[in-house]
Amino acid sequence: MKEILKEIVERTYSACREEGMFTTPGMPDFVVEVPRNKSHGDLAVNLAMVLAKSEKRPPREIALALLDNIKDDTGVIEKMEIAGPGFINFYLKETVWHTVLKRIEEEADRFGSCTMGNGTKIMIEFVSANPTGPLHIGHGRGAAVGDAVANILAFAGYEVEREYYINDVGVQMQNLGKSVFLRYCELLKKEVPFPDGLYRGSYIYGIAKEMILKHGGTLLETPEQEAVGLCTAFASRRILKDIQNDLELFGVHFDTWFSEKALFDSNDVQASIAYFKDRGLAYEKDGALWFKASEYGDEKDRVMIKEDGNTTYFTSDIAYHQNKFKRGFNHVVDIWGADHHGYIPRVRSFLSALDINQDAFHVILVQMVNLLRDGKPVAMSTRAGEFVTLREVIDEVGTDAARFIFLTRRSDAQLDFDLDVAKKQNDENPVYYVQYAHARICSIISFAEEKDFAVPSFDDIDTALLCELEEIDLVKKLSHFPEVIEGSARSYEPHRIAAYLQELVAQFHSYYNKHRVITDNRDLSTARLFLMSGIKRVLNNGLSLLGVYAPTKM
């Protein structure tokens, strides 16, 4: 409807300009939007305000001129009026909205999809937690956001690949191996100090016990560097497998698990260093190699190779992002914790040095999750030792509740996650609220079938019978779904879909409490049953994009 109305207004403006009524050249960039107050019509146009400055006329005067010349050759407009400083409000005919139900029937599980991406190759890299410990609840939020964004972009016509970057090189991995080795020694009654900075979670003891089962006490007689290396290799594999299992349980699947170590094995890191040296992008100072990041928008230059000869994480990131674009991705999206905000200019600096278009790179920041029970902060986990793991949350509230609640707010806003609310079976629990509506509609359809009412096709119903105000409002809400998807895809904001579904469900429950679907009037019943099937389809499509199950019974 927005596109149809925009074409009508554009034709009107062009005709008026040819008549000498306007002098502004070209087609002004105006907006067709849904008014916040539904009493202001179905759609509103701001063209008069856009033209006011260039035409040097009051916007209401311009709006009146446009209104007097609008010719609706499509037959969709019921009435028009000028409101406020110069908005033109349009009220559309009820019959226009009924065609939305036909479109939902025809497009089915593709309703809401679009071709915005036009096959553009895009990589979403998310979670990418170091394999040094279990995933915590913050990783869970990042996983839900990344997976939903990938679903939405694929639905919007992009060719999407999901990637997990395994940070399996560096000091943290060495600390992991040392932590396991020292706990191994402790379990075998060998007294050893446990320095600060190592990993103290109870899971380290579990891995150390597995090392004892695998090696007995032989590592006590092995040179420590070799023993630590064995512990590092075993622990990283063990933890990564647990991470993969947790993500699988959470409904998150990756196309590629990309190892940082592979960048060194393939000489990609070394090639990046050589590239920067050869082009004068790096210099030596105080025994280290520095990238001239300050010349490319960063606040200061960055170390690529430290004095001890080891590369920094920054250098690996240069090689990794260069590798991403070499693999043919037109666009790269990284999902990071909000505490990495300051790292964005660093990445943009080396992308600029590599002549990679800045618009091809985007970062989604994910804020912290405050875990609550009965409205109070949850204390440290007794099982994990230091934090609440994603697995603990899944075990307590389930995947659907966790995913949906993670997606109810903007990813860059802090989120309060109340475990007790997530387990409630009432309207307080947002996922239950939405899932229950889907299950209720399934129940209505089953009841109708028992009464010999099958869900009809659009051509078999009398759409004129869907004339109640609540019915028209429901269909209007359904018509907004494709726009919500497109907006979510453009902004990388899956919370828009979660909010939309809750709004749709609120309208559905209000309608259901006021009107019976199956009545004594067979024609009315079949028309309303078709409306129910349309709502069910949109709920299903929306939940699917969020990675949440649409139950038929609850």
Buried (B, 14 or more C-beta within 10 A) or exposed (E): BBEBBBEBBBBBBEEBBEEEBBEBEEEBEBEBEBBEEEEBBBBBBBBBBBBBEEBEBEBBEBBBBBBEBBEBEEEBBBEBEBBBEBBBBBEBBBEBBBBBBBBBBEBEEEBBBBEBBEEBBBBBBBBBBBBBBBBBBBBBBBBBBBBBBBBBBBBBBBBBBBBBBBBBBBEBBBBBBBBBBBBBBBBBEEEEEBEEEBBBBEBBBEBBEBBBEEBEEEBBEBEEEEBBBBBBEBBBEBBBEBBBEBBEEBBBEBEEEBBBBBBBEEEBBBBBBEBBBEEEBBEEEEEBBBBBBEEBBBEEBBBBBEEEEEBBBBBBBBBBBBBBBEBEBBBBBBBBBBEBEEBBBBBBBBBBBBEBEEEBBBBBBBBBBEBBBEEEEBEEBEEBBBBBBBBBBBEBBBBBBBBBBBBBBBBEEEBEBBBBBBEBEEEEBBBBBBBBBBBBBBEBBEEBEEEEBEBBEBEEBEBEBBEEEBBBBBBBBBBBBBBBBBBBBEBBBBBBBBBBBBEBBBBBBEBBEEEEBBEEEEBBBBBBBBBBBBBBBBBBBBBBBBBBBBEEEE
